[in-house]
Amino acid sequence: MTSSDAEFAAARFDWEEGLRRMSVDTSASRDLRNELADAVMDELRRRLGITFTIADLTRAYRTSSDWYFELAGRFAPGDPDAWDPAIALDAGFARMARLATDAPGRGRG
């Protein structure tokens, strides 16, 4: 199964919204959510390697619910409020999208 431009556009919207929500988050869980977003990036590096494309990332997003809540529970067991995937998961994916080999504006002249 391939990732379509429409699927990537929808995922990218979610990812960027997660970053936006992270930037305006004033809750007590903000720092932990930020650390959880970093843990998402670490998990994606483990799953995808250091060289990946937007399509690879979009496919990983499609199945992220299979592993995200287990990761969140291990990483922040005492603060389930920090687990909100619309913030921590999506922010982690947004950060990774900027590192994709075919990220918009990366290495293209």
C-alpha positions as CSV (number, residue, x, y, z in Angstrom):
1,M,0.0,0.0,0.0
2,T,1.4,3.4,-0.9
3,S,1.0,6.7,0.7
4,S,-0.9,9.2,-1.5
5,D,-0.4,12.9,-1.6
6,A,-3.8,13.4,0.0
7,E,-2.9,11.0,2.9
8,F,0.4,12.9,3.4
9,A,-1.4,16.2,3.4
10,A,-3.9,15.1,6.0
11,A,-1.2,13.6,8.2
12,R,1.0,16.7,7.8
13,F,-1.9,18.9,8.9
14,D,-2.3,16.7,12.0
15,W,1.5,16.8,12.7
16,E,1.7,20.6,12.3
17,E,-1.4,21.0,14.5
18,G,0.3,18.9,17.1
19,L,3.4,21.2,17.1
20,R,1.1,24.2,17.3
21,R,-0.8,22.7,20.3
22,M,2.5,21.9,21.9
23,S,3.7,25.5,21.6
24,V,0.5,26.9,23.3
25,D,0.2,24.2,25.9
26,T,0.4,25.7,29.4
27,S,-0.7,22.6,31.3
28,A,1.3,20.9,34.0
29,S,2.0,18.1,31.5
30,R,3.7,20.3,28.9
31,D,7.3,19.4,29.7
32,L,6.4,15.7,29.8
33,R,4.5,15.9,26.5
34,N,7.6,17.5,25.0
35,E,9.7,14.7,26.3
36,L,7.2,12.2,25.0
37,A,7.4,13.8,21.5
38,D,11.1,13.2,21.7
39,A,10.5,9.6,22.7
40,V,8.2,9.3,19.6
41,M,11.1,10.5,17.5
42,D,13.4,7.9,19.0
43,E,10.9,5.2,18.3
44,L,10.5,6.3,14.7
45,R,14.3,6.3,14.3
46,R,14.3,2.7,15.6
47,R,11.5,1.7,13.2
48,L,12.6,3.7,10.1
49,G,16.3,4.2,10.5
50,I,18.1,7.5,9.9
51,T,17.3,7.6,6.2
52,F,13.5,7.8,5.4
53,T,11.1,9.5,3.2
54,I,7.8,11.3,3.8
55,A,6.0,8.2,2.4
56,D,7.8,6.0,5.0
57,L,6.8,8.4,7.8
58,T,3.2,8.5,6.5
59,R,3.0,4.7,6.6
60,A,4.4,4.7,10.1
61,Y,1.8,7.2,11.2
62,R,-0.9,5.0,9.8
63,T,0.0,2.3,12.3
64,S,1.2,4.5,15.2
65,S,-1.8,3.6,17.3
66,D,-0.4,0.1,17.5
67,W,2.6,1.2,19.5
68,Y,2.1,4.8,20.8
69,F,0.0,4.2,23.9
70,E,2.4,1.4,25.0
71,L,5.3,3.9,24.6
72,A,3.4,6.6,26.4
73,G,2.5,4.3,29.3
74,R,6.2,3.3,29.7
75,F,7.5,6.8,29.3
76,A,5.0,8.7,31.5
77,P,3.2,6.1,33.6
78,G,2.2,8.6,36.3
79,D,0.8,11.2,34.0
80,P,-1.8,9.9,31.5
81,D,-2.8,13.5,30.8
82,A,0.5,13.9,29.0
83,W,-0.4,11.1,26.5
84,D,-2.7,13.1,24.2
85,P,-1.6,11.8,20.8
86,A,-3.0,14.9,19.1
87,I,-0.2,16.8,20.8
88,A,2.8,14.5,21.7
89,L,2.5,11.9,18.9
90,D,1.7,14.4,16.2
91,A,4.5,16.8,17.4
92,G,7.0,14.0,17.3
93,F,6.0,13.1,13.7
94,A,6.1,16.8,12.7
95,R,9.7,17.0,14.0
96,M,10.6,13.8,12.1
97,A,9.0,15.0,8.9
98,R,11.5,17.8,8.8
99,L,14.3,15.2,8.7
100,A,12.9,13.1,5.8
101,T,15.2,12.9,2.8
102,D,12.5,14.4,0.7
103,A,11.2,16.9,3.2
104,P,9.9,20.1,1.5
105,G,12.8,22.5,1.2
106,R,15.4,20.0,2.2
107,G,18.3,19.7,-0.2
108,R,16.3,20.7,-3.3
109,G,17.5,23.5,-5.3
